[in-house]
Amino acid sequence: MAARGEEGFVLADVLVSLIVTSLVTGTLLAAVSRSALTTQRTADQYRASSYARSKLAELRASGLLAEGQSQGRFDDLFSWSLTVAKDQKLGTDHETAPLIPLDIALEVSWRRGSHRYARVYRTILLRGKGPAGASNQPWREGRSAPA
């Protein structure tokens, strides 16, 4: 038969091991939770980037770019806001300059819970400046710039 002191020592061992196991489990659960949140954010940012590339390609292909602002939705979660303006920094506003630089800013935004996230994608598109009545199509690779 075991002495009385040995039973208490075994009980203390069990309690210490339960406490250590609880701490390790809590730490692991917190790490998994952070990992899942990071994965969701990364997936959202990738989706926003894909939507932005798609929208910019659509704008270039359509040739219907006009100065001003517009907005819309990609789906229930993601929306976009577009700002198009002449780029004044490049200084090609002279009447002999064959191309007009357009500064394009596309903001893609979305919500997750109570948080709002947004990414802004910027580019410059060169639009041909032809004679009066000529097409105002943007200049694209594979198409010569207006003379």
C-alpha positions in Angstrom: 0.0 0.0 0.0 1.3 3.4 -1.0 2.1 6.0 1.6 -0.2 9.0 1.9 2.4 11.6 0.7 2.9 9.7 -2.7 -0.8 10.0 -3.7 -0.6 13.8 -3.2 2.5 14.0 -5.3 0.8 12.1 -8.1 -2.2 14.4 -8.0 0.1 17.5 -8.2 1.8 16.0 -11.2 -1.5 15.5 -13.0 -2.6 19.1 -12.2 0.7 20.5 -13.5 0.5 18.5 -16.7 -3.1 19.6 -17.2 -2.1 23.3 -16.8 0.9 22.9 -19.2 -1.4 21.1 -21.7 -4.0 23.9 -21.5 -1.4 26.6 -22.0 0.1 24.8 -25.1 -3.4 24.1 -26.5 -4.4 27.8 -26.0 -1.3 29.0 -27.7 -1.8 26.6 -30.7 -5.4 27.7 -31.1 -4.5 31.3 -31.1 -1.8 30.7 -33.8 -4.3 28.7 -36.0 -6.8 31.5 -35.6 -4.3 34.1 -36.7 -3.2 31.9 -39.6 -6.8 31.6 -40.8 -7.3 35.4 -40.6 -4.1 36.0 -42.5 -5.1 33.5 -45.1 -8.5 35.2 -45.6 -6.8 38.7 -45.9 -4.3 37.4 -48.4 -7.1 35.7 -50.5 -9.1 39.0 -50.4 -6.1 41.0 -51.5 -5.4 38.6 -54.3 -9.1 38.8 -55.4 -8.9 42.6 -55.3 -5.8 42.6 -57.4 -7.4 40.3 -59.9 -10.5 42.5 -60.1 -8.3 45.6 -60.6 -6.3 44.0 -63.4 -9.6 42.9 -65.1 -11.1 46.3 -64.8 -8.0 48.1 -66.1 -7.8 45.7 -69.1 -11.5 46.3 -69.8 -11.0 50.1 -69.8 -8.0 49.8 -72.1 -9.8 47.5 -74.5 -13.0 49.6 -74.6 -11.3 52.9 -75.5 -14.2 54.7 -73.7 -12.0 56.4 -71.1 -13.3 59.8 -70.2 -12.0 62.2 -67.5 -14.1 62.1 -64.3 -15.2 59.6 -61.7 -17.3 56.4 -61.8 -18.0 53.5 -59.5 -19.6 50.2 -59.4 -19.6 46.7 -58.0 -17.8 43.5 -58.9 -19.9 41.3 -56.7 -21.7 41.5 -53.3 -18.4 41.9 -51.4 -16.1 44.0 -53.7 -16.7 47.4 -55.2 -14.6 49.8 -57.3 -14.2 53.5 -57.7 -12.4 55.0 -60.8 -10.8 58.4 -61.2 -9.4 59.5 -64.6 -7.7 62.8 -65.0 -5.1 64.4 -67.3 -1.6 63.9 -65.8 -0.3 67.5 -65.4 3.1 66.4 -64.1 4.2 65.0 -67.5 3.7 68.4 -69.2 2.5 67.1 -72.6 -0.4 69.5 -72.8 1.2 71.4 -75.6 -0.8 71.4 -78.9 1.9 69.6 -80.8 2.2 66.7 -78.3 0.7 63.6 -80.0 -0.4 61.9 -76.8 -2.3 62.9 -73.7 -1.3 61.1 -70.5 -4.2 60.0 -68.3 -3.7 59.4 -64.7 -5.9 56.4 -63.7 -6.6 55.6 -60.1 -8.7 52.5 -59.4 -9.7 51.8 -55.8 -11.0 48.3 -55.0 -12.7 48.1 -51.6 -14.4 45.4 -49.6 -15.8 44.7 -46.1 -15.1 41.8 -43.7 -17.2 42.1 -40.6 -16.9 45.6 -39.3 -13.6 46.3 -41.1 -13.3 48.1 -44.5 -10.3 47.3 -46.6 -9.2 49.1 -49.8 -6.4 48.9 -52.3 -5.6 51.7 -54.8 -4.1 50.7 -58.2 -2.6 53.5 -60.3 -1.4 53.7 -63.9 -0.9 56.1 -66.7 -2.5 55.5 -70.0 -1.5 57.4 -73.1 -4.4 58.6 -75.3 -4.0 59.8 -78.8 -4.7 63.5 -79.4 -5.8 63.6 -83.1 -7.1 66.5 -85.2 -10.6 67.8 -84.7 -13.2 65.0 -85.3 -10.5 62.2 -85.1 -10.9 59.3 -82.9 -9.8 59.8 -79.3 -8.8 56.1 -78.8 -6.1 55.3 -76.2 -2.8 54.4 -77.7 -2.1 50.7 -77.2 0.9 48.5 -77.8 0.7 47.1 -81.4 -0.9 50.3 -82.6 1.2 53.2 -83.8 0.8 56.5 -82.1 -0.9 59.3 -84.0 1.4 61.6 -85.9 
